[in-house]
């Protein structure tokens, strides 16, 4: 269950770290999974890292993710231990363009600019290679919001995003967007997201099957750098996963 919650949170807040000048803030995140109690997490979004604090089976767990470094730190405050998981680093915006800033092992080609539903978009072809095969997809990205307004996938599925107007969520003015994914057999899947123009991310999403995630009690402001470093009295376990980050803090989770 912990992995499901963290994955849903990652989809909600990590895209912010790909923005040139991300807005720093703290918030309470709520994730609803069918058949389970709503999960609550406290998050802090810094300049280049995200900290999540949640309870798992009665135990406090802290996760610190640094996409640019390709590392995630999992802290157990009760026993002052942590472990490090390495993953592929995000590529610099100087070396990767368009949708490829968020994708690994992909090549992006700008095909031109088009207007869809009166929205200026950039048309990108994304090329990936899997099992010796070349896979191509098309993505029309909103030049302002960086949302995928339209997408065509290799299996023939088409996704389209439509603005439903402004709506207040958690005291913030957002744009409500409806996304319809239509498969080749004609079946469709509908999701909704509420995009916050100031934070440049969706602060609420409703997914098929009763899944949802939302940020509440959002407080915009610079975050304490100590939130994203490891206290000096913590001991790393399974050292082979990675090394201690260069900066430390005496702050306790």
C-alpha positions in Angstrom: 0.0 0.0 0.0 2.9 2.4 0.8 4.2 2.1 -2.8 0.8 2.8 -4.3 0.4 6.0 -2.2 3.9 7.2 -3.0 3.5 6.5 -6.7 0.2 8.4 -6.9 1.8 11.3 -5.0 4.8 11.2 -7.4 2.5 11.7 -10.4 1.0 14.7 -8.7 4.0 16.7 -7.5 7.2 15.5 -9.2 6.3 17.1 -12.5 6.8 20.5 -10.8 10.6 19.8 -10.5 10.9 19.8 -14.3 9.8 23.5 -14.4 12.7 26.0 -14.9 11.8 27.9 -11.7 9.6 25.6 -9.6 7.2 27.2 -7.0 8.2 26.0 -3.5 5.3 25.1 -1.1 4.1 22.7 1.6 0.8 20.9 1.6 -1.3 18.0 2.9 -1.8 15.3 0.3 -4.8 12.9 0.3 -4.9 9.7 -1.7 -8.0 7.7 -2.1 -7.8 4.0 -3.2 -10.9 1.9 -3.5 -11.5 -0.4 -0.5 -9.0 1.5 1.7 -9.1 4.4 4.1 -8.0 7.7 2.7 -4.2 8.1 3.1 -2.8 11.4 4.4 0.7 12.6 3.6 2.5 15.8 4.5 4.7 17.0 1.6 7.3 19.7 1.1 8.3 20.8 -2.4 11.7 22.5 -2.6 13.8 23.8 -5.4 15.0 20.4 -6.6 13.6 17.9 -4.1 10.3 16.6 -2.6 9.9 15.4 0.9 6.9 13.2 1.9 6.0 12.2 5.5 3.4 9.4 6.0 2.4 6.7 8.4 2.7 3.0 7.3 1.3 0.4 9.6 1.6 2.8 12.5 5.2 3.7 11.6 6.4 7.2 10.5 8.2 7.1 7.2 10.0 9.9 5.4 10.8 9.9 1.7 13.1 12.4 0.1 13.3 12.3 -3.7 15.9 14.2 -5.8 15.2 13.6 -9.5 18.3 15.5 -10.7 20.6 13.4 -8.6 18.7 10.1 -9.4 18.3 9.2 -5.7 15.5 8.6 -3.3 16.1 8.4 0.5 13.8 6.4 2.8 14.2 7.5 6.5 12.9 5.6 9.6 12.9 8.3 12.4 12.2 5.7 15.1 15.5 4.0 14.7 17.5 6.8 13.0 18.3 4.7 9.9 17.8 5.3 6.2 18.5 3.6 2.9 19.2 5.0 -0.6 17.6 3.9 -3.9 19.3 4.9 -7.1 17.3 5.5 -10.3 18.0 7.1 -13.7 18.9 10.8 -13.4 16.8 13.4 -15.0 18.5 14.8 -18.1 19.4 18.4 -18.1 17.0 20.7 -20.0 20.0 21.7 -22.1 20.3 18.2 -23.5 16.7 17.1 -23.7 13.7 18.9 -25.2 10.0 18.8 -25.0 8.3 15.7 -23.5 11.7 14.0 -23.4 12.7 16.1 -20.3 10.5 13.7 -18.3 11.3 10.5 -20.3 14.2 8.1 -20.1 15.7 6.6 -23.3 13.6 8.6 -25.6 14.2 11.0 -28.5 11.9 14.0 -29.2 11.5 15.8 -32.5 9.6 19.1 -32.8 7.2 18.7 -35.8 5.9 22.2 -35.7 3.2 24.3 -34.0 -0.5 23.9 -34.2 -3.6 25.4 -32.6 -6.0 22.9 -31.0 -9.3 24.2 -29.5 -7.8 27.7 -29.7 -4.8 26.6 -27.6 -1.3 27.1 -29.0 0.6 23.8 -29.0 3.9 22.3 -30.0 3.6 19.0 -31.9 6.3 16.5 -30.8 7.1 13.1 -32.1 8.5 10.8 -29.3 10.6 7.9 -30.4 11.6 5.1 -28.1 13.1 1.7 -28.8 11.9 -1.5 -27.0 13.0 -5.1 -27.8 14.7 -4.0 -31.0 11.5 -2.2 -32.2 11.1 1.6 -32.8 7.9 3.0 -31.2 6.6 6.4 -32.3 3.9 8.5 -30.7 2.7 12.1 -31.2 2.0 14.7 -28.5 0.6 18.2 -28.8 1.9 20.1 -25.8 0.3 23.3 -24.5 3.0 26.0 -25.0 2.0 27.8 -21.8 0.9 25.1 -19.4 3.0 22.2 -20.7 -0.1 19.9 -20.6 -0.6 17.3 -23.3 -3.7 18.6 -25.1 -3.7 15.7 -27.6 -1.8 12.5 -27.9 -1.7 9.6 -30.4 -0.2 6.3 -29.2 1.3 3.4 -31.2 -1.7 1.2 -30.6 -4.0 3.7 -32.2 -5.4 5.1 -28.9 -6.0 8.9 -28.9 -6.1 11.1 -25.8 -7.6 14.6 -25.8 -7.7 17.2 -23.0 -10.5 19.8 -22.9 -10.7 22.8 -20.6 -14.0 22.7 -18.6 -13.5 26.2 -17.1 -12.4 27.7 -13.8 -13.1 26.1 -10.4 -12.1 26.7 -6.8 -10.2 23.8 -5.1 -8.9 24.1 -1.6 -9.3 27.8 -1.7 -7.3 28.2 -4.9 -8.6 29.1 -8.4 -7.9 26.3 -10.8 -8.6 25.2 -14.3 -10.7 22.0 -14.6 -9.6 19.7 -17.5 -11.2 16.6 -18.8 -9.1 13.9 -20.4 -10.7 11.3 -22.7 -8.6 8.4 -23.8 -10.3 6.6 -26.7 -9.0 3.1 -27.6 -9.2 1.6 -31.1 -12.2 -0.5 -30.2 -14.1 2.6 -29.3 -14.1 2.3 -25.5 -13.2 5.4 -23.6 -11.6 6.3 -20.3 -12.3 9.7 -18.7 -10.2 11.4 -16.0 -10.3 14.9 -14.6 -7.6 17.1 -13.3 -7.6 20.6 -11.7 -4.6 22.6 -12.9 -3.2 25.4 -10.6 -1.7 28.2 -12.8 0.5 29.5 -9.9 2.0 26.1 -9.0 2.0 24.9 -12.6 0.7 21.4 -11.6 -2.6 19.7 -11.1 -3.5 19.9 -7.4 -6.4 17.4 -7.8 -7.0 14.4 -10.0 -9.9 12.0 -10.3 -9.1 8.7 -11.9 -11.2 5.7 -13.1 -12.2 3.1 -10.6 -12.6 5.5 -7.6 -8.9 6.6 -7.3 -8.2 10.2 -6.5 -5.5 12.4 -5.2 -5.6 16.0 -3.9 -3.4 18.7 -2.3 -5.0 20.7 0.5 -3.8 23.4 3.0 -1.2 24.6 0.4 1.2 27.2 1.7 3.5 28.8 -0.9 6.9 29.9 0.2 10.6 28.9 0.3 11.2 25.7 2.2 13.9 25.0 4.7 16.8 23.2 2.8 17.3 21.0 5.9 14.1 19.3 5.1 15.8 17.6 2.1 19.0 16.4 3.7 19.9 13.5 6.1 20.4 14.2 9.8 24.0 13.6 10.9 23.0 10.9 13.5 21.2 8.7 11.0 22.9 5.5 9.9 22.7 4.2 6.3 21.6 0.6 5.8 22.4 -1.5 2.7 25.3 0.8 1.8 25.5 -0.6 -1.7 22.4 1.3 -2.7 24.1 4.7 -2.6 26.1 7.2 -0.6 25.3 9.9 1.9 24.3 13.1 0.2 27.0 15.9 0.5 24.9 18.3 2.6 23.6 17.3 6.1 21.3 18.8 8.6 20.6 18.4 12.3 16.9 18.7 11.6 14.9 15.7 12.8 12.1 14.4 10.6 
